């Protein structure tokens, strides 16, 4: 019985570790784009305008539903 519980815990922890590793890889790729040596001007512009709520006068703004997470607009939503 205890052995089965330990195996279940190991499986759950492995799943959590895989999920955390994927999130870390995603965040590392975003940070790499903001590094001064490889700064992507479009990425910087996008993030600044998102965080400051700015848009260009000739842009059409499409608002997300209130439950959408504005900090990760490029991630697909389930």
Jmol script that loads the backbone (N, CA, C; Angstrom):
load data "model"
ATOM      1  N   UNK A   1       0.824  -1.193   0.000  1.00  0.00           N
ATOM      2  CA  UNK A   1       0.000   0.000   0.000  1.00  0.00           C
ATOM      3  C   UNK A   1       0.869   1.258   0.000  1.00  0.00           C
ATOM      4  N   UNK A   2       1.851   1.320   0.889  1.00  0.00           N
ATOM      5  CA  UNK A   2       2.738   2.482   0.976  1.00  0.00           C
ATOM      6  C   UNK A   2       3.542   2.630  -0.314  1.00  0.00           C
ATOM      7  N   UNK A   3       3.938   1.482  -0.895  1.00  0.00           N
ATOM      8  CA  UNK A   3       4.711   1.529  -2.134  1.00  0.00           C
ATOM      9  C   UNK A   3       3.882   2.161  -3.264  1.00  0.00           C
ATOM     10  N   UNK A   4       2.621   1.829  -3.345  1.00  0.00           N
ATOM     11  CA  UNK A   4       1.737   2.388  -4.367  1.00  0.00           C
ATOM     12  C   UNK A   4       1.558   3.892  -4.164  1.00  0.00           C
ATOM     13  N   UNK A   5       1.444   4.316  -2.930  1.00  0.00           N
ATOM     14  CA  UNK A   5       1.311   5.747  -2.641  1.00  0.00           C
ATOM     15  C   UNK A   5       2.572   6.505  -3.025  1.00  0.00           C
ATOM     16  N   UNK A   6       3.725   5.919  -2.742  1.00  0.00           N
ATOM     17  CA  UNK A   6       4.989   6.552  -3.112  1.00  0.00           C
ATOM     18  C   UNK A   6       5.116   6.660  -4.632  1.00  0.00           C
ATOM     19  N   UNK A   7       4.725   5.618  -5.350  1.00  0.00           N
ATOM     20  CA  UNK A   7       4.782   5.666  -6.813  1.00  0.00           C
ATOM     21  C   UNK A   7       3.848   6.739  -7.360  1.00  0.00           C
ATOM     22  N   UNK A   8       2.674   6.883  -6.745  1.00  0.00           N
ATOM     23  CA  UNK A   8       1.721   7.913  -7.148  1.00  0.00           C
ATOM     24  C   UNK A   8       2.313   9.297  -6.912  1.00  0.00           C
ATOM     25  N   UNK A   9       2.943   9.502  -5.771  1.00  0.00           N
ATOM     26  CA  UNK A   9       3.563  10.789  -5.453  1.00  0.00           C
ATOM     27  C   UNK A   9       4.697  11.097  -6.423  1.00  0.00           C
ATOM     28  N   UNK A  10       5.494  10.097  -6.745  1.00  0.00           N
ATOM     29  CA  UNK A  10       6.594  10.290  -7.694  1.00  0.00           C
ATOM     30  C   UNK A  10       6.040  10.708  -9.054  1.00  0.00           C
ATOM     31  N   UNK A  11       4.972  10.071  -9.500  1.00  0.00           N
ATOM     32  CA  UNK A  11       4.368  10.416 -10.789  1.00  0.00           C
ATOM     33  C   UNK A  11       3.841  11.842 -10.772  1.00  0.00           C
ATOM     34  N   UNK A  12       3.177  12.241  -9.693  1.00  0.00           N
ATOM     35  CA  UNK A  12       2.658  13.602  -9.582  1.00  0.00           C
ATOM     36  C   UNK A  12       3.785  14.630  -9.568  1.00  0.00           C
ATOM     37  N   UNK A  13       4.840  14.336  -8.845  1.00  0.00           N
ATOM     38  CA  UNK A  13       5.979  15.258  -8.761  1.00  0.00           C
ATOM     39  C   UNK A  13       6.679  15.367 -10.113  1.00  0.00           C
ATOM     40  N   UNK A  14       6.788  14.267 -10.829  1.00  0.00           N
ATOM     41  CA  UNK A  14       7.390  14.325 -12.170  1.00  0.00           C
ATOM     42  C   UNK A  14       6.549  15.185 -13.105  1.00  0.00           C
ATOM     43  N   UNK A  15       5.240  15.043 -13.034  1.00  0.00           N
ATOM     44  CA  UNK A  15       4.363  15.875 -13.866  1.00  0.00           C
ATOM     45  C   UNK A  15       4.528  17.353 -13.520  1.00  0.00           C
ATOM     46  N   UNK A  16       4.597  17.642 -12.238  1.00  0.00           N
ATOM     47  CA  UNK A  16       4.799  19.025 -11.808  1.00  0.00           C
ATOM     48  C   UNK A  16       6.144  19.546 -12.291  1.00  0.00           C
ATOM     49  N   UNK A  17       7.176  18.730 -12.170  1.00  0.00           N
ATOM     50  CA  UNK A  17       8.509  19.134 -12.616  1.00  0.00           C
ATOM     51  C   UNK A  17       8.530  19.403 -14.119  1.00  0.00           C
ATOM     52  N   UNK A  18       7.855  18.574 -14.888  1.00  0.00           N
ATOM     53  CA  UNK A  18       7.793  18.788 -16.341  1.00  0.00           C
ATOM     54  C   UNK A  18       7.063  20.086 -16.668  1.00  0.00           C
ATOM     55  N   UNK A  19       5.998  20.350 -15.955  1.00  0.00           N
ATOM     56  CA  UNK A  19       5.240  21.587 -16.175  1.00  0.00           C
ATOM     57  C   UNK A  19       6.079  22.809 -15.828  1.00  0.00           C
ATOM     58  N   UNK A  20       6.775  22.761 -14.717  1.00  0.00           N
ATOM     59  CA  UNK A  20       7.626  23.873 -14.290  1.00  0.00           C
ATOM     60  C   UNK A  20       8.780  24.064 -15.280  1.00  0.00           C
ATOM     61  N   UNK A  21       9.342  22.966 -15.766  1.00  0.00           N
ATOM     62  CA  UNK A  21      10.441  23.066 -16.735  1.00  0.00           C
ATOM     63  C   UNK A  21       9.968  23.727 -18.030  1.00  0.00           C
ATOM     64  N   UNK A  22       8.767  23.387 -18.482  1.00  0.00           N
ATOM     65  CA  UNK A  22       8.236  23.998 -19.700  1.00  0.00           C
ATOM     66  C   UNK A  22       8.003  25.494 -19.493  1.00  0.00           C
ATOM     67  N   UNK A  23       7.455  25.871 -18.347  1.00  0.00           N
ATOM     68  CA  UNK A  23       7.228  27.290 -18.044  1.00  0.00           C
ATOM     69  C   UNK A  23       8.559  28.035 -17.955  1.00  0.00           C
ATOM     70  N   UNK A  24       9.548  27.407 -17.349  1.00  0.00           N
ATOM     71  CA  UNK A  24      10.871  28.034 -17.248  1.00  0.00           C
ATOM     72  C   UNK A  24      11.481  28.251 -18.631  1.00  0.00           C
ATOM     73  N   UNK A  25      11.355  27.260 -19.490  1.00  0.00           N
ATOM     74  CA  UNK A  25      11.896  27.381 -20.849  1.00  0.00           C
ATOM     75  C   UNK A  25      11.207  28.524 -21.592  1.00  0.00           C
ATOM     76  N   UNK A  26       9.899  28.648 -21.431  1.00  0.00           N
ATOM     77  CA  UNK A  26       9.148  29.736 -22.062  1.00  0.00           C
ATOM     78  C   UNK A  26       9.653  31.093 -21.554  1.00  0.00           C
ATOM     79  N   UNK A  27       9.787  31.217 -20.237  1.00  0.00           N
ATOM     80  CA  UNK A  27      10.235  32.486 -19.660  1.00  0.00           C
ATOM     81  C   UNK A  27      11.682  32.803 -20.056  1.00  0.00           C
ATOM     82  N   UNK A  28      12.531  31.797 -20.106  1.00  0.00           N
ATOM     83  CA  UNK A  28      13.916  32.031 -20.509  1.00  0.00           C
ATOM     84  C   UNK A  28      13.988  32.541 -21.950  1.00  0.00           C
ATOM     85  N   UNK A  29      13.139  32.012 -22.817  1.00  0.00           N
ATOM     86  CA  UNK A  29      13.152  32.486 -24.203  1.00  0.00           C
ATOM     87  C   UNK A  29      12.685  33.936 -24.277  1.00  0.00           C
ATOM     88  N   UNK A  30      11.720  34.325 -23.441  1.00  0.00           N
ATOM     89  CA  UNK A  30      11.261  35.713 -23.415  1.00  0.00           C
ATOM     90  C   UNK A  30      12.349  36.635 -22.873  1.00  0.00           C
ATOM     91  N   UNK A  31      13.050  36.208 -21.845  1.00  0.00           N
ATOM     92  CA  UNK A  31      14.133  37.008 -21.263  1.00  0.00           C
ATOM     93  C   UNK A  31      15.272  37.158 -22.262  1.00  0.00           C
ATOM     94  N   UNK A  32      15.559  36.087 -22.980  1.00  0.00           N
ATOM     95  CA  UNK A  32      16.637  36.134 -23.981  1.00  0.00           C
ATOM     96  C   UNK A  32      16.349  37.198 -25.043  1.00  0.00           C
ATOM     97  N   UNK A  33      15.083  37.372 -25.402  1.00  0.00           N
ATOM     98  CA  UNK A  33      14.718  38.392 -26.387  1.00  0.00           C
ATOM     99  C   UNK A  33      14.922  39.806 -25.852  1.00  0.00           C
ATOM    100  N   UNK A  34      14.918  39.973 -24.546  1.00  0.00           N
ATOM    101  CA  UNK A  34      15.086  41.296 -23.943  1.00  0.00           C
ATOM    102  C   UNK A  34      16.531  41.593 -23.546  1.00  0.00           C
ATOM    103  N   UNK A  35      17.442  40.663 -23.777  1.00  0.00           N
ATOM    104  CA  UNK A  35      18.850  40.874 -23.448  1.00  0.00           C
ATOM    105  C   UNK A  35      19.413  41.971 -24.353  1.00  0.00           C
ATOM    106  N   UNK A  36      20.202  42.888 -23.801  1.00  0.00           N
ATOM    107  CA  UNK A  36      20.708  44.020 -24.603  1.00  0.00           C
ATOM    108  C   UNK A  36      21.449  43.615 -25.877  1.00  0.00           C
ATOM    109  N   UNK A  37      22.152  42.500 -25.853  1.00  0.00           N
ATOM    110  CA  UNK A  37      22.913  42.089 -27.035  1.00  0.00           C
ATOM    111  C   UNK A  37      21.994  41.609 -28.160  1.00  0.00           C
ATOM    112  N   UNK A  38      20.814  41.134 -27.802  1.00  0.00           N
ATOM    113  CA  UNK A  38      19.900  40.623 -28.830  1.00  0.00           C
ATOM    114  C   UNK A  38      18.509  41.223 -28.673  1.00  0.00           C
ATOM    115  N   UNK A  39      18.450  42.473 -28.296  1.00  0.00           N
ATOM    116  CA  UNK A  39      17.170  43.128 -28.058  1.00  0.00           C
ATOM    117  C   UNK A  39      16.352  43.221 -29.337  1.00  0.00           C
ATOM    118  N   UNK A  40      15.144  42.719 -29.288  1.00  0.00           N
ATOM    119  CA  UNK A  40      14.228  42.764 -30.420  1.00  0.00           C
ATOM    120  C   UNK A  40      13.362  44.025 -30.270  1.00  0.00           C
ATOM    121  N   UNK A  41      13.546  45.022 -31.119  1.00  0.00           N
ATOM    122  CA  UNK A  41      12.787  46.273 -30.975  1.00  0.00           C
ATOM    123  C   UNK A  41      11.273  46.067 -31.032  1.00  0.00           C
ATOM    124  N   UNK A  42      10.808  45.134 -31.857  1.00  0.00           N
ATOM    125  CA  UNK A  42       9.375  44.868 -31.924  1.00  0.00           C
ATOM    126  C   UNK A  42       8.847  44.286 -30.616  1.00  0.00           C
ATOM    127  N   UNK A  43       9.630  43.405 -30.018  1.00  0.00           N
ATOM    128  CA  UNK A  43       9.243  42.813 -28.735  1.00  0.00           C
ATOM    129  C   UNK A  43       9.175  43.890 -27.662  1.00  0.00           C
ATOM    130  N   UNK A  44      10.174  44.755 -27.628  1.00  0.00           N
ATOM    131  CA  UNK A  44      10.199  45.835 -26.650  1.00  0.00           C
ATOM    132  C   UNK A  44       9.010  46.775 -26.846  1.00  0.00           C
ATOM    133  N   UNK A  45       8.724  47.131 -28.085  1.00  0.00           N
ATOM    134  CA  UNK A  45       7.594  48.008 -28.387  1.00  0.00           C
ATOM    135  C   UNK A  45       6.275  47.358 -27.965  1.00  0.00           C
ATOM    136  N   UNK A  46       6.121  46.090 -28.294  1.00  0.00           N
ATOM    137  CA  UNK A  46       4.892  45.375 -27.944  1.00  0.00           C
ATOM    138  C   UNK A  46       4.674  45.344 -26.435  1.00  0.00           C
ATOM    139  N   UNK A  47       5.715  44.983 -25.691  1.00  0.00           N
ATOM    140  CA  UNK A  47       5.595  44.889 -24.233  1.00  0.00           C
ATOM    141  C   UNK A  47       5.353  46.252 -23.596  1.00  0.00           C
ATOM    142  N   UNK A  48       6.053  47.279 -24.073  1.00  0.00           N
ATOM    143  CA  UNK A  48       5.887  48.615 -23.508  1.00  0.00           C
ATOM    144  C   UNK A  48       4.468  49.123 -23.745  1.00  0.00           C
ATOM    145  N   UNK A  49       3.968  48.939 -24.969  1.00  0.00           N
ATOM    146  CA  UNK A  49       2.610  49.424 -25.263  1.00  0.00           C
ATOM    147  C   UNK A  49       1.562  48.630 -24.500  1.00  0.00           C
ATOM    148  N   UNK A  50       1.788  47.332 -24.310  1.00  0.00           N
ATOM    149  CA  UNK A  50       0.861  46.520 -23.543  1.00  0.00           C
ATOM    150  C   UNK A  50       0.831  46.961 -22.084  1.00  0.00           C
ATOM    151  N   UNK A  51       2.010  47.133 -21.505  1.00  0.00           N
ATOM    152  CA  UNK A  51       2.094  47.483 -20.088  1.00  0.00           C
ATOM    153  C   UNK A  51       1.618  48.909 -19.820  1.00  0.00           C
ATOM    154  N   UNK A  52       1.809  49.812 -20.771  1.00  0.00           N
ATOM    155  CA  UNK A  52       1.427  51.216 -20.579  1.00  0.00           C
ATOM    156  C   UNK A  52       0.051  51.542 -21.156  1.00  0.00           C
ATOM    157  N   UNK A  53      -0.593  50.551 -21.761  1.00  0.00           N
ATOM    158  CA  UNK A  53      -1.922  50.750 -22.351  1.00  0.00           C
ATOM    159  C   UNK A  53      -1.906  51.779 -23.478  1.00  0.00           C
ATOM    160  N   UNK A  54      -0.883  51.745 -24.304  1.00  0.00           N
ATOM    161  CA  UNK A  54      -0.777  52.678 -25.420  1.00  0.00           C
ATOM    162  C   UNK A  54      -1.057  51.965 -26.736  1.00  0.00           C
ATOM    163  N   UNK A  55      -1.543  52.737 -27.694  1.00  0.00           N
ATOM    164  CA  UNK A  55      -1.738  52.249 -29.049  1.00  0.00           C
ATOM    165  C   UNK A  55      -1.479  53.394 -30.006  1.00  0.00           C
ATOM    166  N   UNK A  56      -1.130  53.058 -31.229  1.00  0.00           N
ATOM    167  CA  UNK A  56      -0.928  54.087 -32.243  1.00  0.00           C
ATOM    168  C   UNK A  56      -2.281  54.583 -32.746  1.00  0.00           C
ATOM    169  N   UNK A  57      -2.373  55.848 -33.182  1.00  0.00           N
ATOM    170  CA  UNK A  57      -3.661  56.393 -33.644  1.00  0.00           C
ATOM    171  C   UNK A  57      -4.276  55.619 -34.814  1.00  0.00           C
ATOM    172  N   UNK A  58      -3.452  54.980 -35.638  1.00  0.00           N
ATOM    173  CA  UNK A  58      -3.982  54.270 -36.800  1.00  0.00           C
ATOM    174  C   UNK A  58      -4.266  52.788 -36.526  1.00  0.00           C
ATOM    175  N   UNK A  59      -4.151  52.352 -35.276  1.00  0.00           N
ATOM    176  CA  UNK A  59      -4.385  50.959 -34.931  1.00  0.00           C
ATOM    177  C   UNK A  59      -5.834  50.719 -34.525  1.00  0.00           C
ATOM    178  N   UNK A  60      -6.294  49.511 -34.777  1.00  0.00           N
ATOM    179  CA  UNK A  60      -7.594  49.069 -34.289  1.00  0.00           C
ATOM    180  C   UNK A  60      -7.328  48.188 -33.073  1.00  0.00           C
ATOM    181  N   UNK A  61      -7.924  48.526 -31.955  1.00  0.00           N
ATOM    182  CA  UNK A  61      -7.696  47.798 -30.709  1.00  0.00           C
ATOM    183  C   UNK A  61      -8.828  46.806 -30.499  1.00  0.00           C
ATOM    184  N   UNK A  62      -8.474  45.546 -30.277  1.00  0.00           N
ATOM    185  CA  UNK A  62      -9.451  44.496 -29.987  1.00  0.00           C
ATOM    186  C   UNK A  62      -9.256  44.101 -28.535  1.00  0.00           C
ATOM    187  N   UNK A  63     -10.274  44.285 -27.723  1.00  0.00           N
ATOM    188  CA  UNK A  63     -10.190  43.990 -26.296  1.00  0.00           C
ATOM    189  C   UNK A  63     -10.503  42.530 -26.024  1.00  0.00           C
ATOM    190  N   UNK A  64      -9.723  41.926 -25.119  1.00  0.00           N
ATOM    191  CA  UNK A  64      -9.974  40.560 -24.676  1.00  0.00           C
ATOM    192  C   UNK A  64     -11.088  40.569 -23.641  1.00  0.00           C
ATOM    193  N   UNK A  65     -11.718  39.415 -23.438  1.00  0.00           N
ATOM    194  CA  UNK A  65     -12.715  39.333 -22.362  1.00  0.00           C
ATOM    195  C   UNK A  65     -12.055  39.642 -21.017  1.00  0.00           C
ATOM    196  N   UNK A  66     -12.818  40.078 -20.023  1.00  0.00           N
ATOM    197  CA  UNK A  66     -12.241  40.456 -18.726  1.00  0.00           C
ATOM    198  C   UNK A  66     -11.450  39.351 -18.044  1.00  0.00           C
ATOM    199  N   UNK A  67     -11.762  38.079 -18.302  1.00  0.00           N
ATOM    200  CA  UNK A  67     -11.044  36.987 -17.642  1.00  0.00           C
ATOM    201  C   UNK A  67      -9.737  36.622 -18.332  1.00  0.00           C
ATOM    202  N   UNK A  68      -9.405  37.279 -19.437  1.00  0.00           N
ATOM    203  CA  UNK A  68      -8.150  36.989 -20.149  1.00  0.00           C
ATOM    204  C   UNK A  68      -6.968  37.536 -19.354  1.00  0.00           C
ATOM    205  N   UNK A  69      -5.831  36.868 -19.456  1.00  0.00           N
ATOM    206  CA  UNK A  69      -4.619  37.272 -18.750  1.00  0.00           C
ATOM    207  C   UNK A  69      -3.808  38.203 -19.643  1.00  0.00           C
ATOM    208  N   UNK A  70      -3.756  39.509 -19.352  1.00  0.00           N
ATOM    209  CA  UNK A  70      -3.066  40.451 -20.232  1.00  0.00           C
ATOM    210  C   UNK A  70      -1.560  40.332 -20.224  1.00  0.00           C
ATOM    211  N   UNK A  71      -0.990  39.614 -19.260  1.00  0.00           N
ATOM    212  CA  UNK A  71       0.466  39.532 -19.190  1.00  0.00           C
ATOM    213  C   UNK A  71       1.035  38.544 -20.198  1.00  0.00           C
ATOM    214  N   UNK A  72       0.202  37.699 -20.789  1.00  0.00           N
ATOM    215  CA  UNK A  72       0.698  36.728 -21.756  1.00  0.00           C
ATOM    216  C   UNK A  72      -0.202  36.679 -22.978  1.00  0.00           C
ATOM    217  N   UNK A  73      -0.249  37.755 -23.770  1.00  0.00           N
ATOM    218  CA  UNK A  73      -1.159  37.772 -24.915  1.00  0.00           C
ATOM    219  C   UNK A  73      -0.775  36.814 -26.018  1.00  0.00           C
ATOM    220  N   UNK A  74       0.509  36.431 -26.118  1.00  0.00           N
ATOM    221  CA  UNK A  74       0.939  35.582 -27.201  1.00  0.00           C
ATOM    222  C   UNK A  74       0.706  34.100 -26.926  1.00  0.00           C
ATOM    223  N   UNK A  75       0.362  33.756 -25.715  1.00  0.00           N
ATOM    224  CA  UNK A  75       0.129  32.352 -25.379  1.00  0.00           C
ATOM    225  C   UNK A  75      -1.287  31.966 -25.769  1.00  0.00           C
ATOM    226  N   UNK A  76      -1.429  30.778 -26.277  1.00  0.00           N
ATOM    227  CA  UNK A  76      -2.757  30.335 -26.705  1.00  0.00           C
ATOM    228  C   UNK A  76      -3.618  30.048 -25.489  1.00  0.00           C
ATOM    229  N   UNK A  77      -4.858  30.337 -25.614  1.00  0.00           N
ATOM    230  CA  UNK A  77      -5.811  30.133 -24.538  1.00  0.00           C
ATOM    231  C   UNK A  77      -6.563  28.825 -24.807  1.00  0.00           C
ATOM    232  N   UNK A  78      -6.815  28.017 -23.766  1.00  0.00           N
ATOM    233  CA  UNK A  78      -7.523  26.740 -23.970  1.00  0.00           C
ATOM    234  C   UNK A  78      -8.973  26.939 -24.328  1.00  0.00           C
TER     235      UNK A  78
END
end "model"
wireframe off; spacefill off
backbone 0.3
color backbone group
